[in-house]
Amino acid sequence: MAQAIDTTYENAVARRRNLRKLWLAFLLFPAMAILLTFVFLPMASAVWYSVYDWDGLVRGEFVGLANFQEVLFDARNNKFLINAFFNNVKVFIALMIVQNGLALTLALLLAREPKGYRFYQIAFFLPVILSTVIIGFQWKLFLNPIFGLVNTLLRNVGLGDWAMPWLGLPETALGSMILVNAWHWVGFPTLVFLAAIHRIPKDLIEAARLDGASEWMIARDIIWPLMAPAVTIIVVLTFIGSFNWFEIPYIMGGLEGAPAYSTDMLGLLFYRTAFGSVSAGNSDFGTGSALAVLIFIFIFTFSTIATRYLTSREVELS
């Protein structure tokens, strides 16, 4: 009798486990289908396209790594690749300093909960939820040299000598776009840093203040080390976003990275190569796909190394 009861109980437990697995599979299926359709299949297609020669939309013969060799070593492509790569590097460094530096400052100020800090949180995050396309066109109008808001304000306050075609000069175009991007996204790292600061026990900070530590010492020796996990996330996301940067330079500078390719990015170079343009000539899916694969390998490799290095230096709360 006892053995029959045990068998019945085990069967019920097994059925419950099977039902739970089926339910989990049912819940995961839509997400996995979306990932497979819009992430993994395009990645596999890019690798597949990169090893063939293409004549427009017509696939030619198998060429192996010839497209990769053309991207890296062809003189005409190489100069555009190097220029675009270093522009992306400039964007990453500038965003780390301007965007994330400002975000950390705002987070430290908001952590002290000044009057109206909830309003400030919403105000800083509001641009993040706006469409990047809208942001690009909006600031392109603001920076218009004739009727733009920026030059109009400069003239009205007596700084007319500073008015210039911000997007028309190689010296100012990329910097202007970086500032626009920083304005657009600064709210995200601000909230991430703020959440990390709120995670720190207030007793540690109050004890440091009682011991006579200045606000700078508290930020440097307590807050900064303990918010390292948030810093890791922001650094890696900033790197990925910087080397995937496409919308704002495309909208504000055009497909050719105007003026004089000073705002050219790897994403723009890929688009020109794969789909054709004045500088790249006719579309070349093979070379464009090879460039896309190289960009992915670079971003994935560097992000993985940076994540492991920064994670190893994190200080966890016990």
C-alpha positions as a Markdown table, in Angstrom:
| # | Residue | x | y | z |
|---|---|---|---|---|
| 1 | Met | 0.0 | 0.0 | 0.0 |
| 2 | Ala | 2.8 | 2.4 | 1.0 |
| 3 | Gln | 4.7 | 1.5 | -2.2 |
| 4 | Ala | 1.6 | 2.3 | -4.4 |
| 5 | Ile | 1.2 | 5.7 | -2.6 |
| 6 | Asp | 4.9 | 6.5 | -3.2 |
| 7 | Thr | 4.5 | 5.6 | -6.9 |
| 8 | Thr | 1.5 | 7.7 | -7.3 |
| 9 | Tyr | 3.2 | 10.7 | -5.6 |
| 10 | Glu | 6.3 | 10.3 | -7.8 |
| 11 | Asn | 4.1 | 10.2 | -10.9 |
| 12 | Ala | 2.3 | 13.4 | -9.8 |
| 13 | Val | 5.6 | 15.2 | -9.2 |
| 14 | Ala | 6.9 | 14.1 | -12.6 |
| 15 | Arg | 3.7 | 15.3 | -14.3 |
| 16 | Arg | 4.0 | 18.6 | -12.5 |
| 17 | Arg | 7.6 | 19.0 | -13.6 |
| 18 | Asn | 6.7 | 18.2 | -17.2 |
| 19 | Leu | 3.8 | 20.7 | -17.1 |
| 20 | Arg | 6.2 | 23.3 | -15.6 |
| 21 | Lys | 8.7 | 22.7 | -18.4 |
| 22 | Leu | 6.0 | 22.9 | -21.1 |
| 23 | Trp | 4.8 | 26.2 | -19.6 |
| 24 | Leu | 8.3 | 27.7 | -19.5 |
| 25 | Ala | 8.9 | 26.6 | -23.1 |
| 26 | Phe | 5.6 | 28.2 | -24.0 |
| 27 | Leu | 6.6 | 31.5 | -22.4 |
| 28 | Leu | 10.1 | 31.4 | -23.9 |
| 29 | Phe | 9.0 | 30.6 | -27.4 |
| 30 | Pro | 8.0 | 34.1 | -28.5 |
| 31 | Ala | 11.2 | 35.7 | -27.3 |
| 32 | Met | 13.3 | 33.0 | -28.8 |
| 33 | Ala | 11.4 | 33.3 | -32.1 |
| 34 | Ile | 12.0 | 37.0 | -32.2 |
| 35 | Leu | 15.7 | 36.6 | -31.4 |
| 36 | Leu | 16.1 | 33.9 | -34.0 |
| 37 | Thr | 14.3 | 35.9 | -36.7 |
| 38 | Phe | 15.8 | 39.4 | -36.0 |
| 39 | Val | 19.2 | 38.6 | -34.5 |
| 40 | Phe | 20.7 | 35.2 | -35.2 |
| 41 | Leu | 19.4 | 34.7 | -38.7 |
| 42 | Pro | 20.6 | 38.2 | -39.9 |
| 43 | Met | 24.0 | 37.5 | -38.3 |
| 44 | Ala | 24.3 | 34.1 | -40.0 |
| 45 | Ser | 23.2 | 35.7 | -43.3 |
| 46 | Ala | 25.9 | 38.3 | -43.0 |
| 47 | Val | 28.5 | 35.6 | -42.5 |
| 48 | Trp | 27.1 | 33.7 | -45.5 |
| 49 | Tyr | 27.0 | 36.7 | -47.8 |
| 50 | Ser | 30.5 | 37.8 | -46.8 |
| 51 | Val | 32.1 | 34.7 | -48.5 |
| 52 | Tyr | 30.5 | 35.2 | -51.9 |
| 53 | Asp | 30.9 | 37.7 | -54.7 |
| 54 | Trp | 27.8 | 39.8 | -55.5 |
| 55 | Asp | 26.7 | 41.6 | -58.6 |
| 56 | Gly | 24.0 | 43.8 | -57.2 |
| 57 | Leu | 21.4 | 41.4 | -55.8 |
| 58 | Val | 22.7 | 38.4 | -57.7 |
| 59 | Arg | 25.0 | 36.1 | -55.8 |
| 60 | Gly | 28.1 | 35.1 | -57.6 |
| 61 | Glu | 30.8 | 32.5 | -56.9 |
| 62 | Phe | 32.3 | 31.6 | -53.6 |
| 63 | Val | 35.4 | 33.8 | -52.8 |
| 64 | Gly | 36.2 | 32.7 | -49.3 |
| 65 | Leu | 38.0 | 35.5 | -47.3 |
| 66 | Ala | 38.6 | 37.7 | -50.4 |
| 67 | Asn | 35.9 | 40.2 | -49.2 |
| 68 | Phe | 37.6 | 40.5 | -45.8 |
| 69 | Gln | 40.9 | 41.1 | -47.5 |
| 70 | Glu | 39.4 | 43.8 | -49.6 |
| 71 | Val | 37.9 | 45.6 | -46.6 |
| 72 | Leu | 41.2 | 45.5 | -44.6 |
| 73 | Phe | 43.9 | 45.9 | -47.3 |
| 74 | Asp | 42.3 | 47.5 | -50.4 |
| 75 | Ala | 43.8 | 51.1 | -50.6 |
| 76 | Arg | 40.5 | 52.7 | -51.5 |
| 77 | Asn | 38.5 | 51.0 | -48.8 |
| 78 | Asn | 41.2 | 51.2 | -46.2 |
| 79 | Lys | 41.4 | 55.0 | -46.0 |
| 80 | Phe | 37.6 | 55.2 | -45.3 |
| 81 | Leu | 37.8 | 52.3 | -42.8 |
| 82 | Ile | 40.6 | 53.9 | -40.8 |
| 83 | Asn | 38.9 | 57.3 | -40.8 |
| 84 | Ala | 35.6 | 55.9 | -39.7 |
| 85 | Phe | 37.2 | 53.7 | -37.0 |
| 86 | Phe | 39.0 | 56.6 | -35.4 |
| 87 | Asn | 35.9 | 58.8 | -35.6 |
| 88 | Asn | 34.1 | 56.0 | -33.6 |
| 89 | Val | 37.0 | 56.0 | -31.1 |
| 90 | Lys | 36.6 | 59.8 | -30.7 |
| 91 | Val | 32.9 | 59.4 | -30.1 |
| 92 | Phe | 33.5 | 56.7 | -27.4 |
| 93 | Ile | 36.1 | 58.8 | -25.5 |
| 94 | Ala | 34.0 | 62.0 | -25.8 |
| 95 | Leu | 30.9 | 60.3 | -24.5 |
| 96 | Met | 32.7 | 58.7 | -21.6 |
| 97 | Ile | 34.0 | 62.1 | -20.6 |
| 98 | Val | 31.0 | 64.4 | -21.4 |
| 99 | Gln | 27.9 | 62.2 | -21.2 |
| 100 | Asn | 29.0 | 59.8 | -18.5 |
| 101 | Gly | 30.9 | 62.3 | -16.5 |
| 102 | Leu | 27.9 | 64.6 | -16.5 |
| 103 | Ala | 25.7 | 61.7 | -15.6 |
| 104 | Leu | 27.9 | 60.8 | -12.6 |
| 105 | Thr | 27.8 | 64.4 | -11.4 |
| 106 | Leu | 24.0 | 64.6 | -11.7 |
| 107 | Ala | 23.6 | 61.3 | -9.9 |
| 108 | Leu | 25.8 | 62.5 | -7.0 |
| 109 | Leu | 23.7 | 65.7 | -6.8 |
| 110 | Leu | 20.3 | 63.9 | -7.0 |
| 111 | Ala | 21.5 | 61.3 | -4.4 |
| 112 | Arg | 21.4 | 64.1 | -1.8 |
| 113 | Glu | 17.7 | 64.5 | -2.7 |
| 114 | Pro | 17.4 | 68.2 | -3.2 |
| 115 | Lys | 14.1 | 69.9 | -3.3 |
| 116 | Gly | 12.2 | 68.8 | -6.5 |
| 117 | Tyr | 14.7 | 66.0 | -7.2 |
| 118 | Arg | 11.9 | 63.7 | -8.5 |
| 119 | Phe | 11.1 | 66.4 | -11.2 |
| 120 | Tyr | 14.8 | 66.5 | -12.1 |
| 121 | Gln | 14.9 | 62.7 | -12.5 |
| 122 | Ile | 12.0 | 62.9 | -15.0 |
| 123 | Ala | 13.4 | 65.9 | -16.8 |
| 124 | Phe | 16.8 | 64.3 | -17.3 |
| 125 | Phe | 15.3 | 61.0 | -18.5 |
| 126 | Leu | 12.7 | 62.5 | -20.7 |
| 127 | Pro | 14.9 | 62.9 | -23.8 |
| 128 | Val | 15.9 | 59.2 | -23.6 |
| 129 | Ile | 12.4 | 58.1 | -24.4 |
| 130 | Leu | 12.2 | 60.4 | -27.5 |
| 131 | Ser | 12.9 | 58.9 | -30.9 |
| 132 | Thr | 16.5 | 59.3 | -32.0 |
| 133 | Val | 15.2 | 60.3 | -35.5 |
| 134 | Ile | 13.2 | 63.1 | -34.0 |
| 135 | Ile | 16.2 | 64.2 | -31.9 |
| 136 | Gly | 18.4 | 64.3 | -35.0 |
| 137 | Phe | 16.0 | 66.4 | -37.1 |
| 138 | Gln | 15.2 | 68.7 | -34.1 |
| 139 | Trp | 18.8 | 69.5 | -33.4 |
| 140 | Lys | 19.6 | 69.8 | -37.1 |
| 141 | Leu | 17.1 | 72.7 | -37.2 |
| 142 | Phe | 18.5 | 74.2 | -34.0 |
| 143 | Leu | 22.0 | 74.2 | -35.5 |
| 144 | Asn | 20.9 | 75.7 | -38.8 |
| 145 | Pro | 23.4 | 78.5 | -39.6 |
| 146 | Ile | 20.7 | 80.9 | -40.8 |
| 147 | Phe | 17.6 | 80.5 | -38.7 |
| 148 | Gly | 18.8 | 77.9 | -36.1 |
| 149 | Leu | 18.0 | 78.5 | -32.4 |
| 150 | Val | 21.6 | 78.2 | -31.3 |
| 151 | Asn | 23.0 | 80.9 | -33.6 |
| 152 | Thr | 19.9 | 83.1 | -32.9 |
| 153 | Leu | 20.5 | 82.9 | -29.2 |
| 154 | Leu | 24.2 | 83.7 | -29.6 |
| 155 | Arg | 23.4 | 86.8 | -31.7 |
| 156 | Asn | 20.8 | 88.0 | -29.2 |
| 157 | Val | 23.2 | 87.8 | -26.2 |
| 158 | Gly | 26.0 | 89.7 | -28.1 |
| 159 | Leu | 28.0 | 86.6 | -29.1 |
| 160 | Gly | 27.4 | 86.9 | -32.8 |
| 161 | Asp | 31.0 | 86.1 | -33.6 |
| 162 | Trp | 30.5 | 82.6 | -32.2 |
| 163 | Ala | 27.6 | 81.9 | -34.6 |
| 164 | Met | 28.8 | 79.5 | -37.3 |
| 165 | Pro | 27.6 | 76.6 | -39.4 |
| 166 | Trp | 28.1 | 74.0 | -36.7 |
| 167 | Leu | 27.3 | 71.1 | -38.9 |
| 168 | Gly | 29.1 | 72.5 | -41.9 |
| 169 | Leu | 32.7 | 72.7 | -40.5 |
| 170 | Pro | 34.9 | 69.6 | -40.0 |
| 171 | Glu | 36.2 | 71.2 | -36.8 |
| 172 | Thr | 32.7 | 71.4 | -35.2 |
| 173 | Ala | 30.4 | 68.9 | -36.9 |
| 174 | Leu | 31.4 | 65.8 | -35.0 |
| 175 | Gly | 31.6 | 67.6 | -31.7 |
| 176 | Ser | 28.1 | 69.0 | -32.2 |
| 177 | Met | 26.7 | 65.6 | -32.9 |
| 178 | Ile | 28.4 | 64.2 | -29.8 |
| 179 | Leu | 26.9 | 66.9 | -27.6 |
| 180 | Val | 23.5 | 66.2 | -29.2 |
| 181 | Asn | 23.9 | 62.5 | -28.4 |
| 182 | Ala | 25.0 | 63.3 | -24.9 |
| 183 | Trp | 21.9 | 65.5 | -24.3 |
| 184 | His | 19.7 | 62.6 | -25.7 |
| 185 | Trp | 21.1 | 59.8 | -23.5 |
| 186 | Val | 22.6 | 61.4 | -20.4 |
| 187 | Gly | 19.4 | 60.5 | -18.4 |
| 188 | Phe | 20.1 | 56.8 | -18.8 |
| 189 | Pro | 23.5 | 56.6 | -17.1 |
| 190 | Thr | 22.3 | 59.2 | -14.6 |
| 191 | Leu | 19.5 | 56.8 | -13.3 |
| 192 | Val | 21.8 | 53.8 | -13.4 |
| 193 | Phe | 24.4 | 55.6 | -11.3 |
| 194 | Leu | 21.7 | 57.0 | -9.0 |
| 195 | Ala | 20.3 | 53.5 | -8.4 |
| 196 | Ala | 23.9 | 52.2 | -7.6 |
| 197 | Ile | 24.4 | 55.1 | -5.1 |
| 198 | His | 21.0 | 54.4 | -3.4 |
| 199 | Arg | 22.2 | 50.7 | -3.0 |
| 200 | Ile | 25.1 | 51.8 | -0.8 |
| 201 | Pro | 24.1 | 51.7 | 2.9 |
| 202 | Lys | 23.7 | 55.2 | 4.3 |
| 203 | Asp | 25.4 | 54.1 | 7.5 |
| 204 | Leu | 28.7 | 54.0 | 5.6 |
| 205 | Ile | 28.4 | 57.5 | 4.3 |
| 206 | Glu | 27.1 | 58.9 | 7.6 |
| 207 | Ala | 30.0 | 57.3 | 9.5 |
| 208 | Ala | 32.5 | 58.8 | 7.0 |
| 209 | Arg | 30.9 | 62.3 | 7.6 |
| 210 | Leu | 31.2 | 61.9 | 11.3 |
| 211 | Asp | 34.9 | 61.0 | 10.9 |
| 212 | Gly | 35.4 | 64.3 | 9.1 |
| 213 | Ala | 35.5 | 63.1 | 5.5 |
| 214 | Ser | 34.8 | 65.7 | 2.9 |
| 215 | Glu | 32.2 | 65.1 | 0.2 |
| 216 | Trp | 35.0 | 64.6 | -2.3 |
| 217 | Met | 36.6 | 61.9 | -0.1 |
| 218 | Ile | 33.2 | 60.2 | 0.3 |
| 219 | Ala | 32.6 | 60.2 | -3.4 |
| 220 | Arg | 36.1 | 59.0 | -4.2 |
| 221 | Asp | 36.7 | 56.4 | -1.5 |
| 222 | Ile | 33.2 | 55.0 | -0.7 |
| 223 | Ile | 30.7 | 55.8 | -3.5 |
| 224 | Trp | 32.9 | 55.3 | -6.5 |
| 225 | Pro | 34.3 | 51.8 | -5.5 |
| 226 | Leu | 30.9 | 50.5 | -4.4 |
| 227 | Met | 29.2 | 51.6 | -7.6 |
| 228 | Ala | 31.7 | 49.8 | -9.8 |
| 229 | Pro | 29.1 | 47.2 | -11.2 |
| 230 | Ala | 27.0 | 50.1 | -12.6 |
| 231 | Val | 30.2 | 51.7 | -14.1 |
| 232 | Thr | 30.9 | 48.4 | -15.8 |
| 233 | Ile | 27.5 | 48.3 | -17.4 |
| 234 | Ile | 27.7 | 51.9 | -18.6 |
| 235 | Val | 31.2 | 51.6 | -20.0 |
| 236 | Val | 30.3 | 48.5 | -22.0 |
| 237 | Leu | 27.0 | 49.9 | -23.2 |
| 238 | Thr | 28.7 | 53.2 | -24.2 |
| 239 | Phe | 31.3 | 51.3 | -26.1 |
| 240 | Ile | 28.8 | 49.2 | -28.0 |
| 241 | Gly | 26.6 | 52.3 | -28.7 |
| 242 | Ser | 29.6 | 54.3 | -29.9 |
| 243 | Phe | 30.7 | 51.7 | -32.4 |
| 244 | Asn | 27.1 | 51.1 | -33.6 |
| 245 | Trp | 26.5 | 54.9 | -33.9 |
| 246 | Phe | 24.4 | 55.5 | -37.0 |
| 247 | Glu | 21.1 | 57.4 | -36.7 |
| 248 | Ile | 22.4 | 60.9 | -35.5 |
| 249 | Pro | 25.4 | 61.1 | -37.9 |
| 250 | Tyr | 23.2 | 59.8 | -40.8 |
| 251 | Ile | 20.4 | 62.3 | -40.1 |
| 252 | Met | 22.6 | 65.3 | -39.2 |
| 253 | Gly | 25.6 | 64.7 | -41.5 |
| 254 | Gly | 24.3 | 62.5 | -44.3 |
| 255 | Leu | 25.4 | 59.1 | -45.7 |
| 256 | Glu | 28.8 | 60.5 | -46.8 |
| 257 | Gly | 29.7 | 61.7 | -43.3 |
| 258 | Ala | 29.7 | 65.3 | -44.3 |
| 259 | Pro | 31.5 | 67.6 | -44.1 |
| 260 | Ala | 34.6 | 66.0 | -45.7 |
| 261 | Tyr | 34.0 | 62.6 | -43.9 |
| 262 | Ser | 34.6 | 64.2 | -40.6 |
| 263 | Thr | 31.5 | 62.5 | -39.2 |
| 264 | Asp | 31.9 | 59.2 | -41.0 |
| 265 | Met | 31.2 | 56.2 | -38.9 |
| 266 | Leu | 31.7 | 52.4 | -39.3 |
| 267 | Gly | 27.9 | 52.1 | -39.6 |
| 268 | Leu | 27.7 | 54.7 | -42.4 |
| 269 | Leu | 30.6 | 53.0 | -44.2 |
| 270 | Phe | 28.9 | 49.6 | -44.0 |
| 271 | Tyr | 25.7 | 51.1 | -45.4 |
| 272 | Arg | 27.5 | 52.8 | -48.3 |
| 273 | Thr | 29.4 | 49.7 | -49.1 |
| 274 | Ala | 26.5 | 47.3 | -49.0 |
| 275 | Phe | 23.9 | 49.5 | -50.7 |
| 276 | Gly | 26.0 | 51.8 | -52.8 |
| 277 | Ser | 26.8 | 55.5 | -52.7 |
| 278 | Val | 28.8 | 58.2 | -54.5 |
| 279 | Ser | 32.0 | 57.3 | -52.7 |
| 280 | Ala | 31.5 | 53.5 | -52.5 |
| 281 | Gly | 30.1 | 53.1 | -56.0 |
| 282 | Asn | 27.6 | 50.3 | -56.7 |
| 283 | Ser | 26.3 | 48.1 | -54.0 |
| 284 | Asp | 28.5 | 45.2 | -52.8 |
| 285 | Phe | 26.7 | 42.9 | -50.4 |
| 286 | Gly | 29.8 | 40.7 | -50.1 |
| 287 | Thr | 32.2 | 43.5 | -49.0 |
| 288 | Gly | 29.5 | 45.2 | -46.9 |
| 289 | Ser | 28.7 | 41.9 | -45.1 |
| 290 | Ala | 32.4 | 41.3 | -44.5 |
| 291 | Leu | 32.7 | 44.7 | -42.9 |
| 292 | Ala | 29.6 | 44.0 | -40.7 |
| 293 | Val | 31.2 | 40.8 | -39.5 |
| 294 | Leu | 34.4 | 42.5 | -38.7 |
| 295 | Ile | 32.6 | 45.2 | -36.8 |
| 296 | Phe | 30.7 | 42.6 | -34.8 |
| 297 | Ile | 33.8 | 40.6 | -34.0 |
| 298 | Phe | 35.6 | 43.7 | -32.8 |
| 299 | Ile | 32.7 | 44.9 | -30.6 |
| 300 | Phe | 32.0 | 41.5 | -29.2 |
| 301 | Thr | 35.7 | 40.8 | -28.4 |
| 302 | Phe | 36.4 | 44.2 | -26.8 |
| 303 | Ser | 33.1 | 44.2 | -24.8 |
| 304 | Thr | 33.9 | 40.7 | -23.5 |
| 305 | Ile | 37.4 | 41.6 | -22.4 |
| 306 | Ala | 36.3 | 44.9 | -20.9 |
| 307 | Thr | 33.5 | 43.2 | -19.0 |
| 308 | Arg | 35.7 | 40.6 | -17.5 |
| 309 | Tyr | 38.4 | 43.1 | -16.6 |
| 310 | Leu | 36.0 | 45.6 | -15.0 |
| 311 | Thr | 34.1 | 42.9 | -13.2 |
| 312 | Ser | 37.3 | 41.6 | -11.7 |
| 313 | Arg | 37.9 | 45.0 | -10.2 |
| 314 | Glu | 34.4 | 45.4 | -8.7 |
| 315 | Val | 33.8 | 45.8 | -5.0 |
| 316 | Glu | 30.8 | 43.9 | -3.9 |
| 317 | Leu | 28.7 | 44.7 | -0.9 |
| 318 | Ser | 28.7 | 41.8 | 1.6 |
